[in-house]
């Protein structure tokens, strides 16, 4: 129990890098929206995933790390790759092209809540009262963010359909977070990311081949090409690797806290570069989501601390129940913005 109650390491380079990645993910939404003015969603994402896969493959070869994995792991990793880097990307880029950058980021910030619900449903961990309160609060905030848009909640509203696509993608990412636990315990961050991204890029190709073939290469501006490269290199490659390294150095909970800042930077950059203005209900909804996410993420830790204090109290006359260890991979995957 002592290991779980140790004081967090002092603010260091891992925190600096994670803060930088949070800014990158916040900026990424606006950069993608600008690039989509000239590139189709499927064409942009197809090239972005291809470039990301190539860079990760080169990094793997440069590191000397083998692509070899257990035979029993291949199909599981393949399923994760297809789900998180093919189907998720279809929903993410399709949704982002229909809704605002701010709404996309706020909805993606709901991911930890879905992870908690899935963990409870699959009996990976028990959900206690505070976490249920966080789930409810986050759901209210999500409703405020979506309902506050012009046209409200209506299937004929293109923006609402974009919100639904982003939410569906958030569910897939949460599933990926839950089922990636076992691999992150024995594979390096680079190897896990490289294998799943390469498989996902191959699976995504049939959905984007025609769009890539139709790209008017000479008419695309340098700014759009720069946006595509930025999104692949900084948001996907560097972002993922810094995240995983931070998890190993300072822990998953402390690393995951930074993802709550992504919607803040997204809204700021969307206002500066896209002219997206947030209404009072959207601001209120975003704040409510973040409060709910915070409660959902931290309630389990507070519960453990309470049990630990009870176990260490010499005045307690009854045998303290054995505390359940903090799940090793909680928050170990990015919550979005890629």
KAQUIQUI-V844901 format. One record per pair of residues at least 4 apart in sequence whose C-alpha atoms are under 8 Angstrom apart, sorted by the first residue. I is the first residue (numbers start at 0). J is the second residue. Records with the same first field share a line. If there is no record, write none. Layout:
# KAQUIQUI-V844901
I = J + J
This chain:
# KAQUIQUI-V844901
0 = 4 + 307 + 322 + 324
1 = 5
3 = 324 + 325
4 = 304
7 = 249
8 = 249
10 = 14
11 = 15
12 = 16
13 = 17 + 245 + 248 + 249
14 = 18 + 245 + 254
15 = 19
16 = 20 + 241
17 = 21 + 241 + 242 + 245 + 254 + 257
18 = 22 + 257
19 = 23
20 = 24 + 234 + 237 + 238 + 241 + 242
21 = 25 + 257 + 258 + 260 + 261 + 264
22 = 26 + 261 + 264
23 = 27 + 233 + 234 + 238
24 = 28 + 234 + 238 + 261 + 265 + 335 + 336 + 337
25 = 29 + 104 + 261 + 262 + 263 + 264 + 265 + 266 + 268 + 336
26 = 30 + 264 + 265 + 268 + 269
27 = 31 + 230 + 234 + 265 + 336 + 337
28 = 32 + 95 + 100 + 104 + 265 + 269 + 336 + 337
29 = 33 + 100 + 265 + 268 + 269 + 272 + 273
30 = 34 + 226 + 230
31 = 35 + 226 + 227 + 230
32 = 36 + 95 + 96 + 100
33 = 37 + 223 + 226 + 273
34 = 38 + 43 + 222 + 223 + 224 + 226 + 227
35 = 39 + 40 + 43 + 96 + 223
37 = 219 + 220 + 223
38 = 42 + 43 + 214 + 219 + 223
39 = 43 + 210 + 214
40 = 44 + 92 + 93 + 96
41 = 45 + 89 + 92 + 93 + 206 + 207 + 210 + 211
42 = 46 + 207 + 208 + 210 + 211 + 214
43 = 47 + 211 + 227
44 = 48 + 88 + 92 + 207
45 = 49 + 200 + 203 + 204 + 207 + 208 + 211
46 = 50 + 211 + 227
47 = 51 + 227 + 228 + 230 + 231
48 = 52 + 196 + 200 + 231
49 = 53 + 200
50 = 54 + 228 + 231
51 = 55 + 196 + 231 + 232 + 235 + 236
52 = 56 + 193 + 196 + 197 + 200
53 = 57 + 197
54 = 58 + 232 + 236
55 = 59 + 189 + 192 + 193 + 236
56 = 60 + 193 + 197
57 = 61
58 = 62
59 = 63 + 64 + 65 + 66 + 189 + 190 + 193
60 = 64 + 65
64 = 190
66 = 190 + 194
68 = 72 + 73
69 = 73
70 = 74
71 = 75
72 = 76
73 = 77
74 = 78
75 = 79
76 = 80 + 194 + 195
77 = 81 + 195 + 198 + 199
78 = 82
79 = 83 + 84 + 175 + 178 + 179 + 195
80 = 84 + 85 + 194 + 195 + 196 + 197 + 198 + 199
81 = 85 + 86 + 195 + 198 + 199 + 200 + 202 + 203
82 = 86 + 87 + 171 + 172 + 175 + 199
83 = 87 + 88 + 171 + 172 + 175 + 199
84 = 88 + 195 + 196 + 199 + 200 + 203
85 = 89 + 199 + 200 + 202 + 203
86 = 90 + 168 + 203
87 = 91 + 168 + 169 + 171 + 172
88 = 92 + 93 + 168
89 = 93
90 = 94 + 164 + 165 + 167 + 168
91 = 95 + 164 + 165 + 168
92 = 96
93 = 97 + 161 + 164
94 = 98 + 103 + 160 + 161 + 162 + 163 + 164 + 165
95 = 99 + 100 + 103 + 161 + 165
96 = 161
97 = 157 + 158 + 160 + 161 + 162
98 = 102 + 103 + 157 + 158 + 159 + 160 + 161 + 162
99 = 103 + 158 + 275
100 = 104 + 265 + 266 + 269
101 = 105 + 262 + 265 + 266 + 269 + 275
102 = 106 + 144 + 145 + 162
103 = 107 + 162 + 165
104 = 108 + 261 + 262 + 265 + 335 + 336
105 = 109 + 141 + 144 + 262 + 285 + 288
106 = 110 + 141 + 162 + 165 + 166 + 169
107 = 165 + 166 + 169 + 334 + 335 + 336
108 = 258 + 259 + 262 + 288 + 289 + 292 + 334 + 335
109 = 113 + 137 + 141 + 169 + 288 + 292
110 = 114 + 169 + 170 + 172 + 173 + 334
111 = 115 + 173 + 292 + 295 + 296 + 330 + 334
112 = 116 + 133 + 134 + 137 + 292 + 295 + 296
113 = 117 + 170 + 173
114 = 118 + 173 + 174 + 176 + 177
115 = 119 + 126 + 295 + 296
116 = 120 + 126
117 = 121 + 173 + 174 + 177
118 = 122 + 123 + 124 + 125 + 177
119 = 123 + 124 + 125 + 126
124 = 326
126 = 130 + 131 + 299
127 = 131 + 298 + 299
128 = 132
129 = 133 + 294 + 295 + 298
130 = 134 + 294 + 295 + 296 + 297 + 298 + 299
131 = 135 + 295
132 = 136 + 291 + 294 + 295
133 = 137 + 290 + 291 + 292 + 293 + 294 + 295
134 = 138 + 291 + 292 + 295
135 = 139 + 291
136 = 140 + 287 + 288 + 290 + 291
137 = 141 + 287 + 288 + 289 + 290 + 291 + 292
138 = 142 + 288
139 = 143 + 284 + 287 + 288
140 = 144 + 283 + 284 + 285 + 286 + 287 + 288
141 = 145 + 284 + 285 + 288
142 = 146 + 284
143 = 147 + 280 + 281 + 283 + 284
144 = 148 + 280 + 281 + 282 + 283 + 284 + 285
145 = 151 + 152 + 159 + 162 + 281
146 = 151 + 152
147 = 151 + 278 + 280 + 281
148 = 158 + 159 + 281
150 = 156
151 = 156 + 159
152 = 156 + 159
153 = 159
154 = 159 + 160
155 = 159 + 160
156 = 160
157 = 161
158 = 162
159 = 163
160 = 164
161 = 165
162 = 166
163 = 167
164 = 168
165 = 169
166 = 170
167 = 171
168 = 172
169 = 173 + 335
170 = 174
171 = 175
172 = 176 + 334 + 335
173 = 177
174 = 178
175 = 179
176 = 180 + 330 + 331 + 332
179 = 183
180 = 184 + 327 + 328
181 = 185
182 = 186 + 191
183 = 187 + 188 + 191 + 328
186 = 190 + 191
187 = 191
188 = 192 + 240 + 243 + 244
189 = 193 + 240
190 = 194
191 = 195
192 = 196 + 239 + 240
193 = 197
194 = 198
195 = 199
196 = 200
197 = 201
198 = 202
199 = 203
200 = 204
201 = 205
203 = 207
204 = 208
205 = 209
207 = 211
208 = 212
209 = 213
210 = 214
215 = 219
219 = 223 + 224
220 = 224
221 = 225
222 = 226
223 = 227
224 = 228
225 = 229
226 = 230
227 = 231
228 = 232
229 = 233 + 234
230 = 234 + 235 + 337
231 = 235 + 236
232 = 236 + 237
233 = 237 + 238
234 = 238 + 239 + 336 + 337
235 = 239 + 337
236 = 240
237 = 241
238 = 242
239 = 243 + 333
240 = 244
241 = 245
242 = 246 + 254 + 331 + 332 + 333
243 = 247 + 331 + 332
244 = 248
245 = 249 + 250 + 251 + 254
246 = 250 + 251 + 253 + 254 + 331
247 = 251
249 = 253 + 254
250 = 254
251 = 255 + 327 + 328 + 329 + 330 + 331
252 = 256 + 329 + 330
253 = 257
254 = 258 + 330 + 331
255 = 259 + 330 + 331 + 333
256 = 260
257 = 261
258 = 333 + 334
259 = 263 + 289
260 = 264
261 = 265 + 336
262 = 266
263 = 267
264 = 268
265 = 269
266 = 270 + 275 + 277
267 = 271
268 = 272 + 273
269 = 273 + 274 + 275
270 = 274 + 275 + 276
271 = 275
277 = 281 + 282
278 = 282
279 = 283
280 = 284
281 = 285
282 = 286
283 = 287
284 = 288
285 = 289
286 = 290
287 = 291
288 = 292
289 = 293
290 = 294
291 = 295
292 = 296
293 = 297
294 = 298
295 = 299
296 = 300
297 = 301
298 = 302
299 = 303
300 = 304 + 325
301 = 305
302 = 306
303 = 307 + 322 + 323
304 = 308
305 = 309
306 = 310 + 319 + 320 + 322
307 = 311 + 322
308 = 312
309 = 315 + 319
310 = 315 + 318 + 319 + 320
